[in-house]
């Protein structure tokens, strides 16, 4: 097919301070009567610009443009849309497997007789190494230095591999460790708002857009940049020139009015919005914020809301470009030319928001910001908001509530239990709710100066009154960029945080992703001995079971100043409105209200402490700022030399058996259930990122290969080694497999011998027999991080299909990308309502004429020969996803396409 150039005649020019640039005018489509473009949501307009600019009659058809231009706000039937983002962003946990897969594709391409050099990112890819630092050392001036030294020792092989990728792969840059968190670096530096590229007529401007291999990529939506998290396998396809195929989204308008009241933080606001939208039901939808409340909101506050899109379930939480966007770009050191380009382009293109603009949305939600109250979220999910005034009563309620009702299932007799922390002759008694971790961490809040400076002011006022943090509390400060410490130092607040033990521990994701490090042994012993429900309070975005620390069951998300407050209180079993945090040096009780800063104090600090020069200085040297990284020496080579002895990097087996001819799709017969699961199973449950247990299959593998437990590192850090990740699938210590109700963790019943054993071990037995496997689950299967190993590991265990009541968007896509069939129960059906026990054998009647969103019959036969037949919906949503499934996965699809082109 002959590609067309600009079939709609939309290409034009406009003027900027840097000269004339090309533009594909959306107004041309309105002039042609193809749609009321001025009424489209801004996020849809950005997608429309992409299909218009890339329309060639081949990858993007004219019908794709016409269909999106005529977007119907009320339609529930989305049409397929090919989206070509401008760039890709990776973090190192999810980015390492991406680069491993690219290296494996090069090796496979050579084996198949193709050109290995074809395997290269075709668009810019930025990887920020931010997920590897762990809080081992804390509470001292040397914590940062010690943690960084441990990070490089533990991750030497990974870092050498990423340096190889940086040298060998084109269009690939890596920002070294100890610079910042990927989303904050993206917000403050990588994002340009509008990019300049070349087309057939020269330079052309286009909106900044991206996909990222972290679900919180959405933080960039606060800057008016369209982007969201995808699995690593999807990101690799985009790197290699393939579009993201998606269904035209529904867009929920979220109207914000009013202003936040005194003492209310951006964190309180975002927890409220998360709760509202989770109840509303926005999974798979865009949310676009508008209204006068947006105009009164700082960009950092917008980014905090956008960051939490995965927690409220939306694909994006989008804030269009407006005057505050331009001001933020100036404040963070972007050049005058870059800011001018964004302003002129967005105004020319109808992408610049003002309060009098009123797009038409699928539905509308409204929040008066003046009604927001101080809040936390927990103890197990980010959408479970708890008003600060109700924390004590809600915590007590959680203690006695059933585990499936987000509780801990304690009896009344269990409630008085206590234990003593004994350390160096000192002792402290702790009970349920004892705060053993207080962490100012994660991209969500550390990007926001208002809450970071508020935490410093709380620390300052507390220190002045003589308050101290309890000795059993593990405190940490892990900012999202070095600029944060720059402005805390300039505001003269860093020393006050350090007085309370909030010393700098690293620049990266720490507690929020399970890199909290071990609790001090006396604390861990006391929690274990007392069987206590210990607590963590963190300024993060994730608090799923088993994520933060294996000894901590109750995890609460809170603003940074509240993290400081709870560290001082030492427990969440407290009413901070009416009970004192502690006793001051004058012998008087000190209440939260006594040390809480006013909004005026916080704003004064922002204006005093933050300058554009801080951002320019830090990011001008970002790529060369880490001498340890610079010292890594690797050879220049087109193919990566795999090391059979490496415990970090191995060539994965996904492409070992790839063939140029594709086998037909056949029914799945005689399948056994590997795991029978409830609702809200997260990707952390499926593929944990945190600690590797010594007695787990992954731990045993590492010890067999000479790695001592002290050097296990985390699952997340070993994502480049399929041998570890395969064994770690479903290994979360808090997962509950209903096949083994008596055991918590990664256990199952093996029906071959009737024994209870680790899931990996059972899967190996089934594999030798040639028995296919299925996983059965409830609602919201695969919520959480965009973790491709949750799908890769599922595939490697031999799982052919997952049958669930509903899927989270990214995980469903990733399953298809690995050739695993996602099926949904239909209507009100569930495994419980159908009376399934998981002990049946299953037949799934798919065939080679499979169609997207087709209904497929499943039969389950129990030991007595009784058969239950039920209908399922194939959650392969588009023809392209069907091709991925038919070819065995997305990597195989792309490899075969490039192989054909190279011969």
Secondary structure, 3 states (H helix, E strand, C coil): CCCCCCCCCCEEEEEECCEEEEEECCHHHHHCCCCCHHHCCHHHHHHHHHHHHCCCCCCCCHHHHHHHHCCCCCCCCCCEEEECCCEEEEEHHHHHHHHHHHHHHHHHHHHCCCCHHHCCCCCEEEEECCCCCCCCCCCCCCHHHHHHHHHHHHCHHHHHHHHHHHHHCCCEEEECCCCECHHHHHHHHHCCCEEEEEECCEEEEEECEEEECCHHHHHHHHHCCEEEECCHHHHHHHHCCCCEEEECCCEEEEEEECCCCCCCCHHHHHHHHHHHHHHHCCCCCEEEEECHHHHCCCHHHHHHHHHCHHHHCCCEEECCECHHHHHHHHHCCCCHHHHHHHHHHHHHHCCECCCCCCCCCCEEEEEEHHHCCCEEECCCCCCCEEEHHHHHHHHHHHHHCCHHHCCCCCCHHHCCCEEEEEECCEEEEEECCEEEEEEECCHHHHCCHHHHHHHHHHHHHHHHCCCCCCCCCEEEECCCEHHHHHHHHHCCCHHHHHHCCCCECCCCCCHHHCCCCCCCHHHHHHHHHCCCCCEEEECCCCCCCCCCCCCCCEEEECCHHHHHHHHHHCECCCCCCCCCCEECCCCCEECHHHHCCCHHHHHHHHHHHCCHHHHHHHHHCHHHCCHHHHCCCCCCCCCCCCCCCCCCCCCCHHHCCCCCCCCCCCCEEEEEEEEECCCCCEHHHHECCCECCCCCHHHHHHHHCCCCHHHCCECHHHCCCHHHHHHHECCCCCCCCHHHCCCCCCEEEECCCCEEEEHHHHHHHHHHHCCCEEEECCCCECECCCCCHHHHHHHHCCEEEEEECCECHHHHHHHHHCCCEEEEECCCCCCCCCCCCCCCEEEECCCCCCCCCCEEEEEEECCCCCEEEEEEEECCCCHHHHHHHHHCCHHHHHHHHHHHHHC
